[in-house]
Amino acid sequence: MNIMAIKVKEVKPLNNMILSVLFENGVQKTYDVKPLLTEDLFAPLEDNPALFYNVKVICGGAAVAWDDNMDIPENELWIHGVEQNG
C-alpha cells in the first residue's frame, strides 16, 4: 500500500504547546505537542518553553522542527492532528 505524504506548507505555534499546521492540500490541523514532552528528545521544549515558538517547516514540508534533532514528520502531524473547519 502506497500512502502519499501530504507536505506541510506552514506551521504556527499557538499557546499551550499546540501547533497550527497548514498542509499543501489546504487542510488546516492542530497538533498537541504536550504528549511528546515525556520523550527525552523533546525535553528542551519543556525546559525552555520560549523555544517552542521557534518552530519552522523543514525539508520542503517533510517535517516541522525546532533544531537539527527535534522534529515531527508530516505523517505524524497529518495522522494525529485535529482538522479545523473554516
C-alpha positions in Angstrom: 0.0 0.0 0.0 1.5 3.3 -1.0 0.5 6.2 1.2 1.4 9.6 -0.3 2.7 12.1 2.2 1.0 15.4 2.4 3.6 18.1 2.8 3.4 20.9 5.4 3.0 24.3 3.8 3.0 26.4 7.0 3.3 25.9 10.8 2.4 28.4 13.5 3.0 27.9 17.2 -0.1 28.5 19.4 -0.5 28.8 23.2 -0.4 25.6 25.3 2.1 23.7 23.1 -0.3 23.5 20.2 0.8 23.8 16.6 -1.4 25.1 13.8 -0.4 23.2 10.7 -1.4 24.1 7.1 -0.9 21.3 4.6 -0.3 21.8 0.9 -3.7 20.4 0.1 -5.3 23.3 2.0 -6.3 21.2 5.1 -5.6 23.0 8.4 -5.0 20.9 11.5 -3.9 21.5 15.1 -1.3 19.2 16.7 -0.8 18.9 20.5 2.9 18.7 21.2 2.5 18.1 25.0 2.3 14.3 24.8 5.8 14.3 23.2 7.3 16.2 26.2 7.7 12.9 28.0 10.4 11.8 25.5 13.9 12.9 26.1 14.2 14.3 22.6 11.6 16.9 23.3 12.6 17.8 26.9 14.2 21.1 25.7 10.7 22.4 24.9 9.6 21.7 28.4 12.8 23.2 29.9 12.6 26.3 27.7 9.0 27.0 26.7 10.1 30.0 24.6 11.9 27.6 22.3 8.5 26.2 21.2 7.8 29.4 19.3 10.9 28.9 17.0 9.3 26.0 15.1 9.7 26.0 11.3 8.9 23.9 8.3 12.0 21.9 7.0 12.9 19.6 4.2 10.4 21.0 1.7 7.5 20.3 4.0 8.5 16.8 5.1 8.6 17.9 8.8 8.5 20.7 11.3 11.5 21.3 13.5 13.0 23.3 16.3 16.6 22.2 15.7 18.6 19.5 13.9 17.5 16.8 16.4 14.0 17.8 17.4 11.4 17.4 14.6 8.0 16.0 13.8 7.4 14.3 10.4 4.5 15.3 8.2 2.8 11.9 8.5 2.6 12.2 12.3 1.1 15.7 12.1 -1.4 14.5 9.5 -2.5 11.3 11.3 -2.7 12.7 14.8 -3.6 16.3 14.0 -7.2 17.5 14.5 -8.7 19.0 11.4 -10.0 22.6 11.8 -13.1 23.7 10.0 -13.0 27.1 8.2 
